[in-house]
Amino acid sequence: MEISVVLYDRFTALDCIGPYEVLSRIPGARLRFLAKKAGPVTTDTGMLTVVAEAALKDVSKPEIVLVPGGPGDEAALADAEITDWISKAHETSKWTTSVCTGALILGACGILKGLDATTHWASAARLESFGARYTEQRVVRQGKIITGAGVSAGIDMGLTLAALEVNEEFAKAIQLGIEYDPQPPFDCGAPSKSTPEIVQMLVAMMGSNREAAA
Amino acid sequence: MKLTIVIFDGFTTLDAIGGYESLSRIPGIEVEWVSQQKGVIVADTRAAGIVAYRTLDEVKETDILYVPGGPGGEPLETDEVFLGHLRRLDATSTWTFGVCNGSALIAAAGLLRGRKAVTNWFYRHRLAEWGAEFVAVRYHRDGKYVTCGGVSAGIDGGLYLCSLILGDALAKTIQLGIEYYPAPPFPERTPDEAPADAQAFMHAFDTQGGGLGLLDLPPAFSGEFGVVQRSITSAAA
């Protein structure tokens, strides 16, 4: 089984490393990180370089497509080489998935029109601009399309997909293997669980990140 | 403030990325990925690679020393050169952070003697060999040492360390940013409560890369990247 993770400049590492850690353990799976060109790809922080093993054009008809998000999302969704590849892969994929604002890239491919989907909460309106219905859930499945909410939700998405693709026992074993028994120090990971001050502080920080990236 | 993440052949990617994703959001922080050699360091699955910008030799001091785990950590438990680097960098660090059996490496360096610490569940019996006492929690602080349980526990422990460095408000902001209100599809339970066959499978996974001898496979990546991209400009451009 070929699993393709689509990297692009300024993606967010945890978006794809969460589900990678689950999906790469599927027996017989060949997970590959891809980018426009094989080689180093820099993440959103500018301080981490992940290697793309192959170029997009080197892989066709993967069974699973995974698109992470990150501040580089808008540049990626405006890049026809990336969106054409995802659109083409989606025609034959068994599963097409995204984490965080990777959903915007699927949206730009026209894949989410009329469907329920999730993304990072701060990009809900942008997701709807592609004709999707933003759904405030951690993982949303519509047929073979599975979208995950922001960043860390990719782990939940990956486990959900592993259960669908292999079986629940396998997914549970992997959940145990990565010791996913989360106990976050705070209960504030969603706007509805947070305070307006915290939400505002984050929106300001994210805004300046995007300006820096633009 | 400088965060130094020590990676090695056969590290587990999420061990490193889970904590990195929150700690790298500390305003003004500089993150460096280091290993015994520069170049692409290949993870336990042989399907992921991260570039080490610098060698351990080149790092003179750091503020946060971060040691992830993975099956590739086991041979390093007796590698005196590697452990010597951990001791040297720990001497100047404000915080020393271990995830999974990365905590065991910190212990093997002699740094957790007489302290309480946590490591991956299947490794807990090992800590006593190095004079540390295992505590069955998600993450634990003992002095400047913050240690975490297996793999994904680095996310929780990373946010906790953020709160120690930045205070609760900024740490909460970072937690909201990574949208961490986890909802695992299966009921949370400790490894001890898992069925025996699942425990056996995962023990092999943790110690031998799934019992498949993954570490004996050739890395998917070869070659080195002479110029490492540290700027935000596209590596592919």
Contacts between the chains, C-beta under 8 A, distances in Angstrom:
chain1	res1	chain2	res2	distance
A	9	B	232	7.9
A	9	B	233	7.7
A	9	B	234	3.9
A	9	B	235	6.9
A	9	B	236	6.8
A	9	B	237	7.6
A	10	B	232	6.6
A	12	B	21	7.4
A	13	B	17	5.0
A	13	B	20	6.9
A	13	B	21	6.3
A	14	B	17	5.4
A	14	B	18	6.9
A	14	B	20	7.9
A	14	B	21	4.0
A	14	B	155	7.8
A	14	B	178	6.5
A	17	B	13	5.2
A	17	B	14	5.5
A	17	B	17	4.2
A	17	B	18	8.0
A	17	B	48	7.6
A	18	B	14	6.7
A	20	B	13	6.7
A	20	B	14	7.8
A	20	B	45	7.9
A	20	B	47	7.6
A	20	B	48	6.4
A	21	B	12	7.4
A	21	B	13	6.3
A	21	B	14	4.1
A	21	B	151	6.8
A	21	B	152	7.9
A	24	B	45	4.5
A	24	B	47	5.1
A	24	B	48	7.5
A	25	B	45	7.4
A	25	B	205	7.3
A	25	B	210	6.5
A	30	B	47	7.6
A	31	B	45	7.3
A	31	B	47	4.7
A	32	B	47	6.8
A	32	B	220	7.9
A	33	B	47	7.5
A	33	B	48	6.6
A	35	B	236	6.1
A	36	B	236	5.1
A	37	B	236	4.4
A	39	B	225	7.0
A	39	B	235	6.3
A	39	B	236	7.0
A	40	B	51	5.7
A	40	B	225	5.4
A	40	B	228	7.0
A	40	B	229	5.6
A	40	B	235	4.4
A	41	B	235	5.5
A	41	B	236	7.0
A	42	B	229	4.8
A	42	B	230	7.6
A	42	B	231	7.4
A	42	B	232	6.7
A	42	B	233	7.7
A	42	B	234	7.2
A	42	B	235	5.3
A	45	B	24	4.6
A	45	B	25	7.9
A	45	B	31	6.6
A	46	B	230	6.5
A	46	B	231	6.0
A	46	B	232	4.3
A	47	B	24	6.1
A	47	B	30	7.1
A	47	B	31	3.9
A	47	B	32	7.5
A	47	B	230	6.7
A	48	B	20	6.8
A	48	B	24	7.3
A	48	B	31	6.7
A	48	B	33	6.8
A	48	B	50	6.9
A	49	B	33	7.7
A	49	B	50	6.8
A	49	B	51	3.9
A	49	B	53	7.8
A	49	B	225	7.9
A	49	B	228	6.1
A	49	B	229	5.8
A	49	B	230	7.8
A	49	B	235	7.0
A	50	B	48	7.1
A	50	B	49	7.2
A	50	B	50	5.9
A	50	B	51	7.8
A	51	B	40	5.3
A	51	B	48	7.7
A	51	B	49	3.9
A	51	B	50	7.2
A	51	B	51	6.7
A	51	B	221	5.5
A	53	B	47	7.5
A	53	B	49	7.6
A	53	B	220	5.5
A	53	B	221	6.4
A	100	B	179	7.6
A	120	B	179	6.3
A	121	B	179	6.6
A	138	B	181	7.5
A	138	B	183	4.8
A	139	B	183	7.9
A	139	B	185	7.7
A	149	B	179	5.4
A	150	B	177	7.7
A	150	B	178	6.6
A	150	B	179	3.0
A	151	B	21	6.8
A	151	B	177	7.3
A	151	B	178	4.0
A	151	B	179	5.4
A	151	B	180	7.4
A	152	B	21	7.8
A	152	B	155	6.3
A	152	B	178	4.9
A	152	B	179	5.9
A	152	B	180	4.4
A	152	B	182	6.5
A	153	B	179	5.8
A	155	B	152	6.5
A	155	B	182	7.3
A	155	B	184	7.7
A	156	B	182	6.7
A	156	B	183	5.7
A	156	B	184	6.2
A	156	B	185	6.3
A	159	B	184	6.5
A	159	B	185	5.0
A	159	B	186	7.3
A	160	B	185	5.1
A	163	B	185	6.4
A	168	B	186	7.4
A	169	B	198	7.6
A	171	B	185	7.0
A	171	B	186	7.0
A	172	B	186	5.2
A	172	B	194	7.7
A	172	B	198	6.7
A	173	B	198	4.9
A	173	B	201	5.3
A	173	B	202	6.1
A	173	B	205	8.0
A	175	B	184	6.0
A	175	B	185	7.7
A	175	B	186	5.7
A	176	B	191	5.7
A	176	B	194	5.2
A	176	B	198	5.7
A	176	B	199	7.6
A	176	B	202	5.2
A	177	B	150	7.7
A	177	B	151	7.3
A	177	B	201	7.8
A	177	B	202	4.4
A	177	B	205	4.8
A	177	B	206	6.8
A	178	B	14	6.3
A	178	B	150	6.7
A	178	B	151	4.0
A	178	B	152	4.8
A	179	B	100	7.9
A	179	B	120	6.5
A	179	B	121	6.2
A	179	B	149	5.2
A	179	B	150	3.3
A	179	B	151	5.4
A	179	B	152	5.8
A	179	B	153	5.7
A	179	B	191	6.9
A	180	B	151	7.7
A	180	B	152	4.6
A	180	B	182	7.6
A	180	B	184	5.3
A	181	B	138	7.2
A	181	B	149	7.8
A	181	B	184	7.7
A	181	B	188	4.7
A	181	B	189	6.8
A	181	B	190	6.3
A	182	B	138	7.8
A	182	B	152	6.8
A	182	B	155	7.2
A	182	B	156	6.2
A	182	B	180	7.8
A	182	B	182	3.8
A	182	B	184	6.8
A	182	B	188	7.2
A	183	B	138	4.2
A	183	B	156	5.5
A	184	B	155	7.7
A	184	B	156	5.5
A	184	B	159	6.3
A	184	B	175	6.3
A	184	B	180	5.4
A	184	B	181	7.4
A	184	B	182	6.7
A	185	B	156	6.5
A	185	B	159	5.2
A	185	B	160	4.6
A	185	B	163	5.9
A	185	B	171	7.0
A	185	B	175	7.5
A	186	B	159	7.3
A	186	B	163	7.7
A	186	B	168	7.1
A	186	B	171	7.0
A	186	B	172	5.1
A	186	B	175	5.5
A	187	B	181	7.2
A	188	B	172	4.5
A	188	B	175	5.5
A	188	B	176	5.7
A	188	B	181	7.8
A	189	B	175	5.3
A	189	B	176	6.1
A	189	B	178	7.5
A	189	B	179	5.6
A	189	B	180	4.0
A	189	B	181	3.3
A	189	B	182	7.4
A	190	B	176	7.4
A	190	B	179	6.5
A	190	B	181	4.6
A	191	B	176	7.1
A	193	B	181	5.9
A	194	B	172	6.8
A	194	B	176	5.2
A	197	B	169	7.6
A	198	B	169	6.8
A	198	B	172	5.1
A	198	B	173	5.4
A	198	B	176	5.8
A	199	B	176	6.8
A	201	B	169	7.3
A	201	B	170	7.7
A	201	B	173	4.9
A	202	B	173	4.8
A	202	B	176	5.3
A	202	B	177	5.3
A	205	B	173	6.9
A	205	B	177	7.3
A	206	B	177	7.0
A	212	B	232	7.4
A	213	B	232	6.5
